[in-house]
Amino acid sequence: MHAHVRGTALYFDIEGAALVPDGPRMREKPTAFLIHGGPGGDHSGFKPAFTPLADIMQLVYFDHRGQGRSARGDPALYNLDENVEDMEALRLHLGLGQIVSIGTSYGGMVAMAHASRYPASVAKLVLIVTAAHGGFISRAQQILAERGTEAQRAVCDILWAGGFVSPEQLKHYYEVMGPLYSLTHDPVSSALTRERAINAPEPLNRAFGPDGFLRRFDLRPELKHITAPTFILAGRHDWICAPEFSEEIQALIPGSELRVFENSSHSIRADEPEAMRAAIAGFVLAGGG
């Protein structure tokens, strides 16, 4: 399905009903937006890892503009601010009130910015393996120098240069980097995930290249405007959004909670999926949310 908003067409998909039978009444479940990372990826990596959460929430997946199954367009608009405005436009297009906002990696950056700029739109905020400013890149480069193989450093040289030229090259990057993204890396299942994904190099290049917007962004001054209860999930062994960035976010969002998953890298949904889902469900259901 596509939502035509803000001069583009955003692909979205819905899993689970919002209104369900509950004895003699119909009960309304909260609706959650799941915001994918990258940039340059799509929402498919959330499936089926997040599917069990449809028992407690209606899940709305979507692809950022210029990515996945969403329309391509002016590459100058492939940036954080536009993604935030697209997300809010999609919420309004779907006629939704407050949402549960669940963002992973770059999606967490979008979710943070959205919750700070549209606080009345967010009931609860879940931030998974993310960072609030561009300092995460230099830290990732340091960790890569310490832990990475020669092949991993080589493909990351392309990332830092903003030099991906094809979806196939981007898939190769994820193949080589798989063991750093996940402690439980399984080459077979990872290959299936990569094949299902629709990769778009241009948004990633514009984010991580020498003048990329993720090198310059800084959400820290905005975080005090977030009013939604916030739950932050970090992976102890995360190479690209190291856990200290989650600790920093927790210190800057009033009343937020942090959980560090000790046996996870950047992909908690691969390394500790059941614990991740249980933690998110517990947070969403707490207080009748």
Secondary structure, 3 states (H helix, E strand, C coil): CEEEECCEEEEEEEECCCEEEECCEEEECCEEEEECCCCCCCHHHHCCCCHHHHHCCEEEEECCCCCCCCCCCCHHHCCHHHHHHHHHHHHHHCCCCCEEEEEECHHHHHHHHHHHHCHHHEEEEEEECCCCECHHHHHHHHHHHHHCCHHHHHHHHHHHHCCCCCHHHHHHHHHHHHHHHCCCCCHHHHHHHHHHCCCCHHHHHHHHCCCCHHHHCECHHHHHHCCCCEEEEEECCCCCCCHHHHHHHHHHCCCCEEEEECCCCCCHHHHCHHHHHHHHHHHHHHHHC
